[in-house]
Amino acid sequence: MGLMTIFSLLGGLGLFLFGIKAMGDGLELAAGNRMKRLLEILTRNKLMAVLVGALVTGVIQSSSATTVMVVGFVNAGLLSLSKAVGVIMGANIGTTVTSLMLSVELNFGMLFAAFGGICMLAGNRSSFKLLGQILMGLGILFVGMDTMTAAMEPLRDWQGFRDLMQLATNPILGVLVGAGITALLQSSSASVGILQALAGAGVISLQASLFILFGQNIGTCVTALLASVGANRTAKRAAIVHLLFNVIGTVIFVIIAVIFPFAELVQSLAGDNLRLQIAVSHIIFNISTTLVLLPLSGLLEKLACMIIRGEDAREEGKHLLYFDARLFSTPAVAAEQLFREVQRMADIVMTNYQFAIKYFADPKKLDQADFEHREDVIDYLNAEITQNLVELKGMNISQSTVHLVGSLFHVVNDLERIGDHSTNIIEISNSREKEKVKFSPKAENEIEELSSIVQDMLEKSIHILKNQVTDPNLTGEVIAIERQVDDLSESLAAHHVKRVKEKKCTPRNGMLYLDMLNNLERIADHADNVAASVDKGDHSGYLLW
């Protein structure tokens, strides 16, 4: 085996892995947050969860990415363990799509790569560029496969390699080799593709391939197990279920392959195409294992709970409810979940504003500790969301996700500032109470009127933020209210200055009154910014994202 052959083999492997990654990334960017919505909406029962898992994995071309996403969803409390089991089973079925594609003797790999490259370079629309990325990835995938196959052909005449492949006919050794290679590559699609290249070059028999193939299904569990490190117990159980599913399936099929003529059955279904034989074996393994274990999924859950014991405990409020760092494996989903955290932050900000206004009216009736706890949560969410947005911004994300991330940066800052101004109102209230400062009935009514207008504006702005389609008339209302707040604040301030000059109230009263007006006006300004995160022109009333 010459040096050039080794270089060709490594080069083909590099092209193959790059092709899988490029095509998967392109498909994922094209799918956007639809994958997340599928996981949320369609996992109503276990059978539907299996279908969703298969569909998502078929789209992103990676069962590892799907299972990591599932672990992240479970860790964030968005997916129950019972539904996660179905999605994981479906992910194993979905990963067979790649092996089925690679079984086709396609001679147009270079053409696909060239056409895809032209689309990426010459295309103006993002959708056209994504199509180019998908086609280029597909083309490079086949070019890498053909290069590996050609480089492996000399191995047929090398006695040492033939003896090594003969060892793979031993079920235990074959399973260990398959599991080890897949764990190393962190991709069952890639390791199965290499196995198909070996088969296509005629250097390994179907019988030896079967045990390696079964082991590859175990090796792919390593990614989810690593992703579960640091996660809560339920997320760890999801990773354990994935491992149990594949280990049980491997044990069943190793026994079948040893006792029964399984290889002959596959050959009768797939013909003489060795690549197709491996793809068919892969499909039979995953579909059959799912059919057997899906009715027993409750038992798998119990086994996982026996292995990972105990209950999770979390500090109330001071954590992210909808986002988990493991979701960065699918940036579009991560962005959508961060948006949900921003929506949650907006609700807490609204609650604290309402509390501050009631507290200003009568501090003795309310417990300030509740407000302070929520303010701590707002500060925590601001820091965590911003940090994760920074990390997300540096990833390969679609143009729509770029808009979302950029918009959320500003929205989070505005929400945090509204929270700070609500804190200022609490401090003004405490100063007024401590110093026994009393406003005239007229001044009290003026503040009540202005705070009510600001509350209406803030409610409308948060409604615009939380709903991904908005009414331009509602946006116009917010703009009109903001102008009303500015005009009213200016008018009230002028009247109050006049009252101070006429000595109808003390200078200290005047300071607190004007501070109150200023904070309410600033809250209105930030609420206007939140509403302005909606693009009313080019995006036909849809949010920037």
SULFENNOR-V180116 format. One record per helix or strand of 3 or more residues. SS is the DSSP state (a for helix, b for strand). FROM is the first residue (numbers start at 0). TO is the last residue. If there is no record, write none. Layout:
ss	from	to
SS	FROM	TO
SS	FROM	TO
//
This chain:
ss	from	to
a	2	30
a	33	40
a	45	59
a	62	74
a	80	93
a	95	101
a	108	121
a	125	156
a	158	166
a	170	184
a	187	199
a	205	218
a	220	226
a	232	258
a	261	269
a	273	293
a	296	306
a	324	328
a	330	360
a	362	364
a	367	392
a	398	433
a	440	465
a	471	500
a	506	530
//
